[in-house]
Each structure stands twice: as structure tokens, then as C-alpha cells.
């Protein structure tokens, strides 16, 4: 596995046999997570609290298997990395699959909604709790995931697009992966039921993909767009620009408050997770 990652980080290809083995390892990891969730559910049931406990499971990112030249999850904004699961299990609610796209920023307001707690005014996501009750999912304007598959022929509600972001250094494979806007280029993607628009805000480059006809996002349509494709770019570009401006404002505010005292326990937990 490490040898394969080294090859792709150098821009070399990996053979199909190796890719099959890596996919098998990844599937085994998924099964391990599934088993762990199962043990948690069994424990809740044994404790007698399963009937009063809501469960929310979400993925933070997917994995690439050379769809765009690499393995793992380097800073890119294609479907193999940003289309992740979101599962909300509430006692007494019927199961179902939702095709409306939402962002991971829907999780905090969803949890607050399920607990009957008022959402913070700083949150941008919309609760998906109504969908659990059989209503339409509230829209989301930020995040990095989608519920269901909005291109599978089901009826799709025209919600505002989901925005995802990442920071990329001079090389895609730069380690450690940049976590601050000052450490690399800011990439923003805007994604609706059909289209994925990606902009490198600092380099000024753009990409556009029509996922129903190009599900793995291989054909960039931004270089010579048709009238319809240009309309999509003109609709999505201001959303990306607004989101980038918001992020830069937040970073300036964080830098201004850098001298403020930070909770030592929080610092320790962030460092343990690799975020310091």
C-alpha cells in the first residue's frame, strides 16, 4: 500500500492488480466501521436507551483510486472525495433514501432540531430533520457531501448548491496537507444535482463537469463552454467568490484574535487529532 502511494505521489501509475488490492482493503475498512457502529447500537440497546437515542453517521471524505491521478484523499473536490454518506436514524421514524443534496453543515442544526434546541445564528446549514419525518430536506449552502444520488432519475428538488472547499499547496501531494489559507491555493467547488464547478480562487482557473453524462468528472467543459454551460458558470462563480471572501474574512478575524487565551484541553484534543 505504501509503495503504491509513493508511486502515485511521484506521478507514476499503479497497476490494476494493485488497485484491486487497495479497493479490497478499503472495503474491509468500511466493513470494520459498519461492525463498530453495530456494536455501538447493540450497547445502546443493552443499556435500554436505544428507543430514545438518535444516531447520525457521516463521512468526512471519500478515497481516490487514481480517478484523477492519485490515491488516498489529497486536496481535490471531485465526487470520489466529496460525495459521502449521511445517515440519520431517529426512533420511530421510517427508513428511506433522500435524493436532495445537502452539506455536512446540516449536521449541527439537525442534531439541535432533533433535541428541540434552538440552532445557533452562526450556523449556515439547514436541518434535515424534516426529511426524517417524511418531508422535503431543507436546503444547504455549504459542506462537502450529498444525501442519495441526485442523478439516478429520482425527482430532485431544486435546492441551492452545496459548497466545498480545500487548500492545496504547490504540489497536490504536499505533506502535511495545508490547513490554512496562507499555506496554499484556495479551491472552492459549487455542486448541484447535475453540475460540479471547481475554481482555484488564487490561480484563477476553473473546471466544469456535467455529472449525468460524465459521472467521474473527466471532461472539463469550462475551456469552451456552450451557452448552457456558460450560464452554469455565471450562476456558480459568484457563489464561489462569496464563499471565498467569507473564509478570508474569518481567517483575518482568527489572526486578529490569535493572542487570546485558548482552552488547554481543546488545544490538546486538536493536537491529538492532527489539527495543530
Number of C-alpha atoms within 10 A of each C-alpha: 11 6 10 17 17 15 14 18 18 10 12 13 14 19 9 9 9 13 16 12 12 16 15 12 13 13 12 12 12 12 12 12 12 12 12 12 14 12 12 13 16 13 13 15 14 10 9 11 12 17 11 11 16 14 13 13 11 13 15 14 18 17 18 19 18 14 14 13 13 24 22 15 17 20 20 21 25 23 22 20 20 23 21 20 16 20 15 18 15 19 11 10 12 10 12 10 11 24 21 25 28 33 26 25 20 24 23 16 21 22 19 15 17 16 11 9 11 9 17 10 6 6 12 17 23 23 23 25 23 14 17 21 15 13 11 15 22 20 21 24 24 24 23 26 28 25 19 19 16 20 15 11 9 12 11 15 15 11 16 17 24 26 27 24 23 20 21 22 19 10 12 15 21 14 9 8 18 19 14 13 18 12 13 18 19 23 25 25 30 28 29 20 23 15 21 25 26 28 22 19 16 12 10 9 12 19 17 25 23 19 20 15 11 13 16 15 21 14 14 17 18 18 11 9 14 11 9 9 17 16 11 17 23 11 13 22 18 11 19 23 14 10 20 19 13 12 15 14 12 12 15 12 11 12 11 10 10 10 8 9 7 9 8 9 9 10 12 13 12 12 11 10 8 9 10 10
